[in-house]
Amino acid sequence: MALAGLGVGVVVGLTGMGGGALMTPILVLLFHVNPVAAISSDLAASAVMKPFGGAVHARRGTVNWKLVGWLCAGSIPSAFLGVLLLRLLGDDADVQHMVKIALGAALLLAAGGMILKAWTSRRNGDGPAAEITVKPIPTILIGIMGGLVVGLTSVGSGSLIIVALLAVYPKLRANDLVGTDLVQAIPLVTAAALGHALFGDLQLDIAGAVVLGSIPGVLIGSRISSRAPGGLVRAALIIVLLASSLKLFDVPTPLVGAVTGAAALVAVALGVAGRLRRPPAGGTPAEAAERETVAV
């Protein structure tokens, strides 16, 4: 479980998403943990893990604090409501399945949207951070929607909210998107974890094992994400969106691994091709390569 937490922590630190969509299925499918216990343990582990990644992004200045505030205004109370609804529904399998399918479809659409955005803006690069005009009402609604789904399933604190933020704030840089989402997820998953703990669903031994691996993992991923070129972070986001959506559709794990592995190879090939086509920025090719290495 600690090794699984390490891998998921790296993904969360790098992309801001994938925690619930990856960790909860791992606990259920590989370790045969009860679904409700897996949800509550994953939320508790996330509440400990995400502050470490959020702190790295806060120091790097890749957090939009106004967005964080408005998101939390909606997500914290709705997370408690989601936990209450889960208890009232009695963990109904049909309801859980419908939520998973809807979220999986949203993640696929988000991955397609990010690919389209990258294709249309590839010549412009990420550039300096654009000024974002915060829209309070849509942002609060995003928080309410995200908190409700997180309380019900533990999935969505990163993936679902990132999808919605991309739709409302398309000019938000990939690095800022990850940092903002990681920080807003801290009070969200904490509220949901406290709700589950009040109902006695939390298993501290499972949560502790996941935390043991996830803290160093999220630190590693966050340091990469806060410094990496926007294109690298965007490619990682697309791959994790794809993997998360396939798992939510209950696609077998070997097939998920094959598809995401192929996507990673395509991303690497496109990156290498782009480097080869790019002319040197003055000076000899060796000098240009040296400058690029120092920048990375």
Protein Blocks (a to p, Z undefined) as FASTA:
>chain_A
ZZmmmmmmmmmmmnopaklmmmmmmmmmmnopafklmmmmmmmmmmmmmmmmmmmmmmno
pacfklmmmmmmmmmmmmmmmmmmmmmnoopaklmmmmmmmmmmmmmmmmmmmmmmmmmm
mmnonojaddddddfklmmmmmmmmmmmmmmnopajlmmmmmmmmmmmmmbcfklmmmmm
mmmmmmmmmmmmmmmmmnopacfklmmmmmmmmmmmmmmmmmmmmmmcfklmmmmmmmmm
mmmmmmmnopafklmmmmmmmmmmmmmmmmmmmmmmpcceeijfklmmmmmmmmZZ
